[in-house]
Amino acid sequence: MGERKEVFVTVGTTCFDKLVAAVDSEPVKAALFCRGFSHLKIQIGHGNYFPSKVSRQPGALEVDYFTFSPTIADHLKSASLVISHAGSESIFETLRLGKPLVVVLNEDLMDNHQAELAEELASRKHLFIARGPHLLAVTIERMDLELLVPYKPGEGEGDQINTSLKLTSPCEGSANKQEKGEGALISKSKAKKGTKKAAQRHQDRAAISLARGSEYDENDPLSSSYGNIPLEDLQSKFITGRTWTDVGELCAEMKGETVLIRGAAQAIRPTSKKIVFLVVRQSMSTVQCILVVTKDVISPQMVRFATSLSKESIVDVEGVVSVPDKPITGATQQVEIQVRKLYCISRAVPNLPINIEDASRSETEFKKAEESGEQLVRVGQDTRLNNRGLDLRTPANQAIFRVKSAGVNKGRQFLLSKNFVEIFTPKVIAGSSEGGAEVFKLDYKGKPACLAQSPQLHKQMAICGGFDRVFEVGPVFRAENSYTHRHLCEFVGFDVEMEIKEHYYEVCDIVEELFVEIFNHLNDNCSKELEVIKRQYPFQPIKYSPKRLTYDEGVRMLKEAGVEIEPMGDLSTEAEKKLGKLVSDKYNTDFFILTKFPLGIRPFYTMPCHDNSEYSNSFDVFLRGEEIISGSQRIHDPEMLTKRAEQCGIDVETISTYMESFRNATRLHGGFGAGLERIVMLFCGLNNIRKCSLFPRDPQRLTP
Amino acid sequence: MGERKEVFVTVGTTCFDKLVAAVDSEPVKAALFCRGFSHLKIQIGHGNYFPSKVSRQPGALEVDYFTFSPTIADHLKSASLVISHAGSESIFETLRLGKPLVVVLNEDLMDNHQAELAEELASRKHLFIARGPHLLAVTIERMDLELLVPYKPGEGEGDQINTSLKLTSPCEGSANKQEKGEGALISKSKAKKGTKKAAQRHQDRAAISLARGSEYDENDPLSSSYGNIPLEDLQSKFITGRTWTDVGELCAEMKGETVLIRGAAQAIRPTSKKIVFLVVRQSMSTVQCILVVTKDVISPQMVRFATSLSKESIVDVEGVVSVPDKPITGATQQVEIQVRKLYCISRAVPNLPINIEDASRSETEFKKAEESGEQLVRVGQDTRLNNRGLDLRTPANQAIFRVKSAGVNKGRQFLLSKNFVEIFTPKVIAGSSEGGAEVFKLDYKGKPACLAQSPQLHKQMAICGGFDRVFEVGPVFRAENSYTHRHLCEFVGFDVEMEIKEHYYEVCDIVEELFVEIFNHLNDNCSKELEVIKRQYPFQPIKYSPKRLTYDEGVRMLKEAGVEIEPMGDLSTEAEKKLGKLVSDKYNTDFFILTKFPLGIRPFYTMPCHDNSEYSNSFDVFLRGEEIISGSQRIHDPEMLTKRAEQCGIDVETISTYMESFRNATRLHGGFGAGLERIVMLFCGLNNIRKCSLFPRDPQRLTP
């Protein structure tokens, strides 16, 4: 494909759509291609015309564009030809680099002073001029690059060009490279009043205001290296193309590199007026950043600025990665950042209701502190939940919800691979799905309605509707007044319903495969998250070789262990716990299925056993001795279903559409429902389901 | 690993856990392994003891188990040794096949008549006996297979064994292979009353009742080949290990194979008393099945049974695949099934409110019929939705929800690959998320609450809570009285919220990548589904090279096309449609983003433009000229947010926890919300959003 020859097009911070459109036009692209150029990069500024991006292909230019960049120096350097609007900054920066330049005049501008500068420089053969975008193609075709005369920096000083110059566009972050020549040319009136230093300061101020902030100390020559970024500059004003490094990716291999990170200032620890340590956090990772007063690099004012930051404020830190001799204990990353620049994006109020470091401590840390007589602040569950937006910032919470996301998505992927279809059933329904008074009621356009306690009826209706296998992940609502560690009024139901060919064990098979798959995936792919959770909430990994027992066998095991139990009644929470212990001891697993439950304690739609109507084709699944799943074969026969509903005291009128479905003939089917938060809680050995709900809802909590 | 030598263990339909446990014990497995056996297959019947499955590995038996099978003949045939309970059926079937047999007596059975038979046969050296499971290992170790005397079928007739025989367990589907000897032995009293034919019929009846059904014609020797399966047999009574073939997989390559399918009898077309055609449907696929009266294969009674089936009844069809000379037009699969067996699993009521063939027709078919003077039944939208459980069975509906599932999951996978975390936010909230009166209100334990109109506030709070990038797929609720083709009161929101580094175009970038990825995936992987949809609802595939325009540019295009438009007002549905046409014509795409909307028509949390507060950093996304997505940069500054909320008349008290979150400092962020049903509707060119909601909710519809 030959040598890379790039054309760089810039409109600065102006809007000059006609130029961009002209460059994007076939005649100009053809002219450039014929002149041997291979790449076209366009900086479109505030324009509304977006060129077509073109990937490399034979016989055509590769085309790319972007909007803004604080410095276009790199683009200019790699260019073999520059096409620019008539902005003086762009012109001088290009000429200083000795690059061939075509300036395109914007005829739409009234009072176009810039044109004069361009015309003057063109007359000195420093550049070519196209007096309007429509003339660009012909200018490119005809230009003879050999004729150009190199520009000599400083040439313009005191020159007649100077007098006519009034800048209308701001400069483009070229402050550091500004030389006295154009600096004087551009801001002669100001330069006249002061010294070169004043001119430099003006440039710095412009640079800060453009790309960083406006607060700075007039007397600090390093004031452009820190400050608060004004809100205006955060309203999608720029696209600089800079790259931010994730805090979690910082490692010793990056030693010596300059990196830019954005995160929360979790801790700010000045050790003197000359040194301050910042711990900057991004999701589960933290890094230590150091500012030490150093001539020409870090001013005392900059250290003061860093010290004055409020905890949790969002900062941009630019600095050099270094590797300290001793391991770092106060942050997750084993490198430090020697800060060079520090800007505040968003400032937190000074007194936050929760200190993230307090909220992140483990019981072990509290105990150690107690032993050494230290008083650490404990953050209670209610304080956490009342200020969930802060509480969620602890590494453990960041990890818990990543585990939840990873687990549920692995589950979906497994089911999809087994030909399940994901469905979405209505949450506002006419009747109560499973009976009982524990439903949230509402008025639906004058009709009585309630929130679905589960997708039970509708997922079964989907099977009636011809789907072989379906699943749903969605909210379920329980108005129960349960104040336990494992009940919520709103949680995420993970529901499966499937055709059964012969036996409800087919459903149990799916349960076992599904959860073994999920647990394997979490252990294999979320080890970092699990470590982070363990650091605050230590737990033993679960053993999950699946085991099946009948309900009767479970009852027998309990009896043999001396636990009194109603043989045909439901298991109490304590009995469940005990059984979990017994099964764990005997079969070395925390994950088991209890089948063949007594019919009397199951919902009306549960299929009775074929040989003993006291029992049912149903099961519960247990993890660490707590129930996580209920499932069964469903009654597909309309007569039997009606009979059972009536026996269970269900008002069949309110669920008539469900009851009717079965009259259209339905395949054998079964399924199960799991509570997502409960699974995450038990997998991670947590003590409260509220820890696994982003914004939990219980009988007393409706906010945040 | 040497030759395969299999041990088959059977307990028939009894529960004989001690035998299964003994076989699963190390001494027995070791004894078998030492005797050169490589595989152990256990039929555990009604037992509750589940052996450990063991995969092939050096130095150990491979172990597998199952519960029931209608015929164990194949297992017996492939076995080199059989271990059985003392059931006479199992014993005789094994001996007839000339297989070495060890019978294990069940000491727990009172009045164990079977033991007598086993003892007698053991005394004749036809088998070995273990007088209890605890003696099995030693029996295996010591048995000398050379000593066994082959059993001669019929040997028992009139014998003294006979007289002591009373069967306690049902036989095991060996009807067809029954020979007169044991037949007489087993049911001598009955055999005495009748003929050999009567004995045969008894066996047949047992076989039907066990595996198939109880309704049959006493006088039809083929009565075991068809009938209604009694409900009891469908209550997870058996695991036969049979394999059902999916209708969609039936193809010409299977010619001559015997297959078993389960599906709905969509059409039943008798052409005479001797021939009937069934069209059997499973999800999107149908196959033609033929019954022709044939001596010893299909009786006239069987054809009568098939003809009497009601449409949509669920049937098991066993038959031989054949390939007709002419292409099949009445079904999707290009093969026929020559039926051999036909059982009804679930019978539909005779007069269904919807005929699936009527509900599956395209407009083209209706037009053709009209032209030829034929009167076809049209099924209206309300009839469909009122009977959604039937309506969903049409192939197009089966396909639409598969496309929805595939699309949303591809979207999730894409976002996960870009480090987004899936979250679940509460649907019951204290305030209204976006203002306005269009919320469903409810009482939450005495507190006023409402259903979330979007996860807007909570997904932003998740960003405040330290998550970089989140998404949610979940229900959203709108109490609007909109009766259009594109509004629902409950639909699936696809919501994304993410940190912005600099510019809200970062969000637009994600939108473009996400949807191009989804659309590519659907075209590449759901071509069958899309074809099925097109067959009933023809549509042009969308063109989706993304294009970005500003709102002003869109307005200008409309004006140039003569459309009157309020420059700072919202686009009407008509204007949107028109703009979609204009963009499609000019840029050859149906997928574009309109950026920089007027601030006045966006929600209070939308970030204004940095240089013109009349405009905002926001966008809408359009597909085929209809809005599918709204997005923006959000205001992260608490003061600006409060000011904007007040300007927009929001009661900030009701959303105080949201407002407070920003005081803890928050990164720049933005996001968007899409409506899943609307995307599916537009991608598939459908005319009504209700077609894309499984059980739609609109202002008048709360059921089914």
Contacts between the chains, C-beta under 8 A, distances in Angstrom:
chain1	res1	chain2	res2	distance
A	46	B	611	7.9
A	48	B	549	7.3
A	48	B	550	4.5
A	48	B	552	7.2
A	48	B	553	5.5
A	48	B	596	8.0
A	50	B	547	7.8
A	50	B	548	5.3
A	50	B	549	8.0
A	67	B	503	7.2
A	67	B	505	7.4
A	231	B	637	5.5
A	231	B	640	6.8
A	232	B	610	5.0
A	233	B	610	7.4
A	234	B	636	7.6
A	234	B	668	5.6
A	235	B	607	5.6
A	235	B	608	6.7
A	235	B	609	6.6
A	235	B	610	3.7
A	235	B	617	6.3
A	235	B	633	7.2
A	236	B	500	7.5
A	236	B	502	7.1
A	236	B	503	4.3
A	236	B	504	4.8
A	236	B	505	7.3
A	236	B	607	7.1
A	236	B	609	7.6
A	236	B	610	6.7
A	236	B	617	4.6
A	236	B	633	5.6
A	237	B	503	7.8
A	237	B	610	4.4
A	237	B	611	7.7
A	238	B	502	5.6
A	238	B	503	6.9
A	239	B	502	5.6
A	239	B	503	4.7
A	239	B	505	6.7
A	240	B	502	6.4
A	242	B	501	7.8
A	242	B	502	7.9
A	244	B	501	5.9
A	262	B	499	7.9
A	262	B	501	7.1
A	262	B	667	6.7
A	264	B	466	7.2
A	264	B	665	6.8
A	281	B	466	7.7
A	282	B	468	7.2
A	283	B	466	6.1
A	283	B	467	7.0
A	283	B	468	6.1
A	310	B	665	7.6
A	312	B	664	5.7
A	312	B	665	5.1
A	313	B	665	4.9
A	314	B	665	5.1
A	314	B	666	6.9
A	314	B	667	5.1
A	345	B	667	6.6
A	345	B	668	6.8
A	346	B	636	5.8
A	346	B	637	7.2
A	346	B	665	4.5
A	346	B	666	5.7
A	346	B	667	6.7
A	346	B	668	7.9
A	347	B	665	6.1
A	348	B	663	7.1
A	348	B	664	5.3
A	348	B	665	3.6
A	349	B	663	4.8
A	349	B	664	7.1
A	352	B	664	6.1
A	388	B	461	7.2
A	388	B	465	6.7
A	389	B	461	5.2
A	389	B	464	4.3
A	389	B	465	5.0
A	389	B	657	7.8
A	389	B	660	7.5
A	389	B	661	4.0
A	389	B	664	5.9
A	390	B	465	7.5
A	390	B	664	5.4
A	391	B	465	7.6
A	392	B	462	7.1
A	392	B	465	3.1
A	392	B	466	5.7
A	392	B	467	7.4
A	393	B	465	6.0
A	393	B	466	3.8
A	397	B	465	7.7
A	397	B	466	8.0
A	398	B	466	6.0
A	398	B	467	7.2
A	401	B	421	6.1
A	401	B	423	6.5
A	401	B	467	7.3
A	402	B	421	5.6
A	404	B	422	7.8
A	404	B	424	7.8
A	405	B	416	7.5
A	405	B	421	4.7
A	405	B	422	4.1
A	405	B	423	7.2
A	408	B	422	6.6
A	409	B	412	6.3
A	409	B	413	7.8
A	409	B	416	6.1
A	409	B	422	6.4
A	412	B	409	6.3
A	412	B	412	7.4
A	413	B	409	7.8
A	413	B	413	7.9
A	416	B	405	7.5
A	416	B	409	6.0
A	421	B	401	6.1
A	421	B	402	5.7
A	421	B	405	4.7
A	422	B	404	7.8
A	422	B	405	4.1
A	422	B	408	6.6
A	422	B	409	6.4
A	423	B	401	6.5
A	423	B	405	7.2
A	423	B	694	5.6
A	424	B	404	7.9
A	424	B	475	7.1
A	424	B	492	4.8
A	424	B	676	7.5
A	424	B	693	7.7
A	424	B	694	6.4
A	425	B	694	5.9
A	425	B	695	6.0
A	426	B	475	7.6
A	426	B	490	5.5
A	426	B	694	8.0
A	426	B	695	5.1
A	426	B	696	8.0
A	426	B	697	5.3
A	427	B	427	6.8
A	427	B	475	5.0
A	427	B	477	7.8
A	427	B	490	6.6
A	428	B	440	7.1
A	428	B	451	7.5
A	428	B	477	7.0
A	428	B	489	7.6
A	428	B	490	5.7
A	428	B	697	6.0
A	428	B	702	7.0
A	429	B	702	7.3
A	429	B	703	7.9
A	430	B	702	5.0
A	430	B	703	5.0
A	440	B	428	7.1
A	440	B	442	5.6
A	440	B	443	7.8
A	440	B	444	6.9
A	441	B	442	6.9
A	441	B	443	7.3
A	442	B	440	5.6
A	442	B	441	6.8
A	442	B	442	4.0
A	442	B	451	7.6
A	443	B	440	7.7
A	443	B	441	7.3
A	444	B	440	6.9
A	444	B	702	5.3
A	445	B	479	7.5
A	445	B	481	7.9
A	445	B	489	8.0
A	445	B	699	5.3
A	445	B	700	7.3
A	445	B	702	7.8
A	447	B	702	5.3
A	449	B	702	5.8
A	451	B	428	7.5
A	451	B	442	7.6
A	458	B	694	7.2
A	458	B	695	5.9
A	458	B	704	8.0
A	461	B	388	7.2
A	461	B	389	5.2
A	461	B	695	7.3
A	461	B	704	6.5
A	462	B	392	7.1
A	462	B	694	6.4
A	464	B	389	4.3
A	465	B	388	6.6
A	465	B	389	4.9
A	465	B	390	7.5
A	465	B	391	7.6
A	465	B	392	3.0
A	465	B	393	6.0
A	465	B	397	7.7
A	465	B	694	7.8
A	466	B	264	7.2
A	466	B	281	7.7
A	466	B	283	6.1
A	466	B	392	5.7
A	466	B	393	3.8
A	466	B	397	7.9
A	466	B	398	6.0
A	467	B	283	6.9
A	467	B	392	7.4
A	467	B	398	7.2
A	467	B	401	7.3
A	468	B	282	7.3
A	468	B	283	6.1
A	474	B	474	6.2
A	474	B	475	6.5
A	475	B	424	7.1
A	475	B	426	7.6
A	475	B	427	5.0
A	475	B	474	6.5
A	475	B	475	6.9
A	477	B	427	7.8
A	477	B	428	7.0
A	479	B	445	7.5
A	481	B	445	8.0
A	489	B	428	7.6
A	489	B	445	8.0
A	490	B	426	5.5
A	490	B	427	6.6
A	490	B	428	5.7
A	492	B	424	4.8
A	499	B	262	7.9
A	500	B	236	7.5
A	501	B	242	7.8
A	501	B	244	5.8
A	501	B	262	7.0
A	502	B	236	7.1
A	502	B	238	5.6
A	502	B	239	5.6
A	502	B	240	6.3
A	502	B	242	7.8
A	503	B	67	7.2
A	503	B	236	4.3
A	503	B	237	7.8
A	503	B	238	6.9
A	503	B	239	4.8
A	504	B	236	4.8
A	505	B	67	7.5
A	505	B	236	7.3
A	505	B	239	6.7
A	548	B	50	5.6
A	549	B	48	7.2
A	550	B	48	4.7
A	552	B	48	7.5
A	553	B	48	5.6
A	607	B	235	5.6
A	607	B	236	7.1
A	608	B	235	6.7
A	609	B	235	6.6
A	609	B	236	7.6
A	610	B	232	5.0
A	610	B	233	7.4
A	610	B	235	3.7
A	610	B	236	6.7
A	610	B	237	4.4
A	611	B	46	7.9
A	611	B	237	7.7
A	617	B	235	6.3
A	617	B	236	4.6
A	633	B	235	7.2
A	633	B	236	5.6
A	636	B	234	7.6
A	636	B	346	5.8
A	637	B	231	5.5
A	637	B	346	7.2
A	640	B	231	6.8
A	657	B	389	7.8
A	657	B	703	5.1
A	657	B	704	3.4
A	658	B	704	7.2
A	660	B	389	7.5
A	661	B	389	4.0
A	661	B	704	7.6
A	663	B	348	7.0
A	663	B	349	4.9
A	664	B	312	5.7
A	664	B	348	5.3
A	664	B	349	7.2
A	664	B	352	6.1
A	664	B	389	6.0
A	664	B	390	5.4
A	665	B	264	6.8
A	665	B	310	7.6
A	665	B	312	5.1
A	665	B	313	4.8
A	665	B	314	5.1
A	665	B	346	4.4
A	665	B	347	6.1
A	665	B	348	3.6
A	666	B	314	6.9
A	666	B	346	5.7
A	667	B	262	6.7
A	667	B	314	5.1
A	667	B	345	6.6
A	667	B	346	6.7
A	668	B	234	5.6
A	668	B	345	6.8
A	668	B	346	7.9
A	676	B	424	7.5
A	693	B	424	7.7
A	694	B	423	5.6
A	694	B	424	6.4
A	694	B	425	6.0
A	694	B	426	8.0
A	694	B	458	7.2
A	694	B	462	6.4
A	694	B	465	7.8
A	695	B	425	6.0
A	695	B	426	5.1
A	695	B	458	5.8
A	695	B	461	7.2
A	696	B	426	7.9
A	697	B	426	5.3
A	697	B	428	6.0
A	699	B	445	5.3
A	700	B	445	7.3
A	702	B	428	7.0
A	702	B	429	7.4
A	702	B	430	5.0
A	702	B	444	5.3
A	702	B	445	7.7
A	702	B	447	5.4
A	702	B	449	5.8
A	703	B	429	7.9
A	703	B	430	5.0
A	703	B	657	5.1
A	704	B	461	6.5
A	704	B	657	3.3
A	704	B	658	7.2
A	704	B	661	7.6
